[in-house]
Amino acid sequence: MTRRLEGSAAVITGGAAGLGYAYARRFLEEGACVFIADITDPAAALRRLGAGDRAAGCRVDVASAPSVAAMVDEACRRLGRIDVLVNNAAVFATLTPQPFDAIPEEEWDRVMAVNVRGMWNCVKAVAPVMRFVCNIGDLMQHWTNDRWISTMHRVVNPPRETAAGNRRLSIPFFHQPNYDALIECLPSCCGPDNPPRYEPVTSGQHRLTKFLRGVGATAPGPRG
């Protein structure tokens, strides 16, 4: 590893298992210190990481602003700073694909509370102690061979009645390549010891595959 992140500190929500745990491990490999914030106790994940005082964590419910504020205070206390926020916590893997009109109201409310308000709570809480929050899309992850990792980004504006005094400036930019653009690993992101992790795919085929997977179907093969 190049240890490009030596000396930096990252907060990773939902970092006790799955993709979040993989983020934490990679950040540590690249030289960063990490703080795992999860709805479950992160103690077991921290033991598995075996990073000593370079890794810490606490429980948090990202849907609760007071819980997130307490988590950020603890992360600053343990790491001394926050340079990176990875908004990974989400209700996703436990959901059962079903027609939208069959989704229970309480499930919808929980998904919105965690996946939307939770992200906003985290960004708002770290704003005073860090400068930038970037949410990367899937195709950038493919292009960079996991150098830049995609994150859930279902962000909405705060309520109008509470947004007037918000000092944070948001400049969103969403870009999608042409439908037939070929997405393959950039030459600068792979090499003999780091081969491409993803097969080349067109932008359109990638989007279609994700859409159909969400409704339990299979995408057709590329047009030849």
C-alpha positions as CSV (number, residue, x, y, z in Angstrom):
1,M,0.0,0.0,0.0
2,T,1.1,3.6,-0.7
3,R,-0.1,4.9,2.7
4,R,-1.5,8.0,0.9
5,L,-3.7,8.9,3.9
6,E,-0.9,8.9,6.5
7,G,-1.9,11.3,9.4
8,S,-5.5,11.7,8.4
9,A,-8.6,10.7,10.4
10,A,-11.7,9.2,9.0
11,V,-15.2,8.6,10.5
12,I,-17.0,5.7,8.9
13,T,-20.7,5.2,9.7
14,G,-22.0,1.7,9.5
15,G,-18.4,0.5,9.9
16,A,-18.8,-2.5,12.1
17,A,-19.5,-5.0,9.3
18,G,-19.8,-5.5,5.6
19,L,-18.8,-2.7,3.2
20,G,-18.2,-0.2,6.1
21,Y,-15.7,-2.6,7.7
22,A,-13.9,-3.0,4.4
23,Y,-13.7,0.8,4.2
24,A,-12.2,0.9,7.7
25,R,-9.6,-1.8,6.9
26,R,-8.6,0.0,3.7
27,F,-8.2,3.4,5.4
28,L,-6.0,1.8,8.0
29,E,-3.9,0.1,5.3
30,E,-3.4,3.5,3.7
31,G,-2.2,5.0,6.9
32,A,-5.3,6.8,8.3
33,C,-6.8,6.5,11.7
34,V,-10.4,5.5,11.8
35,F,-13.5,5.9,14.0
36,I,-16.2,3.3,13.5
37,A,-19.7,4.6,14.2
38,D,-22.4,1.9,14.1
39,I,-25.9,1.1,15.4
40,T,-24.3,-2.0,16.9
41,D,-21.4,-2.2,19.3
42,P,-18.2,-1.8,17.2
43,A,-15.9,-3.5,19.8
44,A,-15.7,-6.8,17.9
45,A,-14.9,-5.0,14.7
46,L,-12.2,-3.0,16.4
47,R,-10.6,-6.2,17.8
48,R,-10.6,-7.8,14.3
49,L,-8.9,-4.7,12.8
50,G,-6.2,-5.0,15.4
51,A,-5.0,-1.4,14.8
52,G,-4.5,-0.4,18.4
53,D,-5.0,3.3,19.1
54,R,-5.3,4.0,15.4
55,A,-8.9,2.8,15.5
56,A,-11.7,3.7,17.9
57,G,-15.5,3.7,17.7
58,C,-18.9,4.0,19.4
59,R,-22.5,3.2,18.9
60,V,-24.6,5.7,17.0
61,D,-28.1,6.0,15.6
62,V,-27.6,8.2,12.5
63,A,-31.3,9.0,12.4
64,S,-30.9,10.8,15.7
65,A,-29.2,14.2,15.6
66,P,-28.2,14.2,19.3
67,S,-26.7,10.7,18.9
68,V,-24.7,11.8,15.9
69,A,-23.5,15.0,17.6
70,A,-22.3,12.9,20.6
71,M,-20.5,10.5,18.1
72,V,-18.7,13.4,16.4
73,D,-17.6,14.8,19.8
74,E,-16.3,11.4,20.7
75,A,-14.5,11.0,17.4
76,C,-12.8,14.3,17.8
77,R,-11.8,13.4,21.3
78,R,-10.3,10.1,20.3
79,L,-8.7,11.1,17.0
80,G,-8.0,14.8,17.6
81,R,-9.6,15.8,14.2
82,I,-11.8,14.6,11.4
83,D,-10.6,14.8,7.8
84,V,-12.9,12.3,6.1
85,L,-16.6,11.3,6.6
86,V,-17.8,8.2,4.9
87,N,-21.6,8.2,4.9
88,N,-22.0,4.4,4.7
89,A,-24.7,3.7,7.3
90,A,-27.9,2.7,5.5
91,V,-30.9,0.3,5.6
92,F,-30.4,-1.7,2.5
93,A,-29.2,-5.4,2.8
94,T,-32.1,-6.3,5.1
95,L,-34.8,-5.0,2.7
96,T,-36.8,-7.4,0.6
97,P,-37.4,-6.2,-3.0
98,Q,-41.1,-5.7,-3.5
99,P,-43.5,-3.5,-5.5
100,F,-43.3,0.0,-4.1
101,D,-47.0,0.0,-3.2
102,A,-46.4,-3.0,-1.0
103,I,-43.8,-1.4,1.2
104,P,-45.0,-1.0,4.8
105,E,-45.2,2.5,6.0
106,E,-43.0,1.9,9.0
107,E,-40.3,0.4,6.7
108,W,-40.4,3.4,4.4
109,D,-40.1,5.7,7.4
110,R,-37.1,3.9,8.8
111,V,-35.3,3.9,5.4
112,M,-35.9,7.6,5.0
113,A,-34.8,8.3,8.6
114,V,-31.5,6.4,8.2
115,N,-30.6,6.7,4.5
116,V,-31.7,10.4,4.0
117,R,-31.9,12.2,7.3
118,G,-29.1,10.1,8.7
119,M,-26.7,11.3,6.1
120,W,-27.8,14.9,6.6
121,N,-27.3,14.6,10.4
122,C,-23.8,13.3,9.9
123,V,-22.8,16.0,7.4
124,K,-24.3,18.7,9.6
125,A,-22.5,17.5,12.7
126,V,-19.0,17.3,11.1
127,A,-19.4,20.6,9.2
128,P,-17.8,22.7,12.0
129,V,-14.7,20.5,12.2
130,M,-14.0,19.6,8.5
131,R,-14.3,21.3,5.1
132,F,-15.5,18.9,2.4
133,V,-17.8,15.9,2.1
134,C,-17.8,14.0,-1.2
135,N,-20.2,11.3,-2.1
136,I,-18.8,9.2,-5.0
137,G,-20.8,7.2,-7.5
138,D,-20.4,3.6,-8.6
139,L,-18.8,4.3,-12.0
140,M,-16.0,6.4,-10.4
141,Q,-15.3,3.4,-8.2
142,H,-15.0,1.2,-11.3
143,W,-12.8,3.8,-13.1
144,T,-10.4,4.2,-10.1
145,N,-10.3,0.5,-9.2
146,D,-11.6,1.1,-5.7
147,R,-9.2,4.0,-5.1
148,W,-12.4,6.1,-4.7
149,I,-15.2,4.1,-3.2
150,S,-18.9,4.9,-3.9
151,T,-21.3,5.8,-1.1
152,M,-25.0,6.0,-0.7
153,H,-26.1,9.5,-1.6
154,R,-29.8,10.1,-1.1
155,V,-29.4,13.7,0.2
156,V,-32.3,16.2,0.3
157,N,-32.3,19.8,1.3
158,P,-33.0,20.6,5.0
159,P,-36.5,22.0,5.8
160,R,-36.9,25.6,4.6
161,E,-37.8,26.8,8.1
162,T,-34.5,25.6,9.5
163,A,-32.2,26.2,6.6
164,A,-32.0,30.0,6.7
165,G,-29.3,30.1,9.4
166,N,-27.3,27.3,7.9
167,R,-23.8,28.5,7.0
168,R,-22.9,25.4,4.9
169,L,-22.7,25.9,1.2
170,S,-23.6,22.9,-0.9
171,I,-22.6,22.7,-4.6
172,P,-24.0,19.5,-5.9
173,F,-22.8,18.1,-9.2
174,F,-24.2,14.9,-10.8
175,H,-22.7,13.6,-14.0
176,Q,-23.6,10.5,-15.9
177,P,-21.4,9.3,-18.9
178,N,-23.1,8.8,-22.2
179,Y,-25.1,5.6,-22.4
180,D,-22.5,3.8,-24.7
181,A,-19.4,5.1,-22.9
182,L,-17.1,2.3,-21.9
183,I,-16.2,2.3,-18.2
184,E,-12.9,0.5,-17.6
185,C,-10.1,0.9,-15.1
186,L,-7.9,4.0,-15.7
187,P,-4.2,3.1,-16.5
188,S,-3.0,5.1,-13.5
189,C,-5.2,3.1,-11.1
190,C,-3.9,-0.4,-11.9
191,G,-0.7,-2.3,-12.4
192,P,1.1,-5.6,-12.1
193,D,0.4,-5.8,-8.4
194,N,-3.0,-4.2,-8.6
195,P,-5.0,-5.6,-11.5
196,P,-8.4,-4.3,-12.5
197,R,-11.2,-5.4,-10.1
198,Y,-14.1,-4.9,-12.6
199,E,-14.8,-6.0,-16.1
200,P,-15.3,-3.2,-18.6
201,V,-19.0,-2.2,-19.0
202,T,-20.9,0.5,-20.7
203,S,-22.5,3.2,-18.6
204,G,-25.9,2.2,-19.9
205,Q,-25.5,-1.5,-19.3
206,H,-24.3,-0.7,-15.7
207,R,-27.4,1.4,-15.0
208,L,-29.7,-1.1,-16.5
209,T,-28.2,-4.0,-14.5
210,K,-28.6,-2.0,-11.2
211,F,-32.2,-1.1,-12.0
212,L,-33.2,-4.6,-12.9
213,R,-31.4,-6.1,-9.9
214,G,-33.5,-3.8,-7.7
215,V,-36.7,-5.3,-9.1
216,G,-35.4,-8.9,-9.0
217,A,-34.7,-9.2,-12.8
218,T,-31.6,-9.9,-14.8
219,A,-30.1,-7.6,-17.4
220,P,-29.7,-8.8,-21.0
221,G,-26.1,-9.2,-22.3
222,P,-24.4,-6.4,-24.2
223,R,-25.5,-5.7,-27.7
224,G,-23.0,-7.0,-30.2
